[in-house]
């Protein structure tokens, strides 16, 4: 029987890189929202979001220390604050939604 050998020399797509990064960030944070400390589901699509602290468009990398696990509510809150010109850390720490 001949086994197919995976192509190890091919490059990962941007989607594959982001998906792998997302899982690493969420596993590192133990699926706990870094803003509200809510325990999140490990089931894909159930509310755990890996958020870039420094956006890739601004030079951020797909590294664990550039990611934070957030619940959907906190992720929306942070983006609303950032869009108003508030820094990521201030948005992460602010209470008002």
Secondary structure, DSSP 4 states (H G I P E B T S, - for coil): -PPPPP-TTSPPPHHHHHHHHHHHHHHHTTTB-TTT--B---STTSSEEEEESS-GGGT--S-GGGEEEEEHHHHHHHHHHHHTT--HHHHHH----
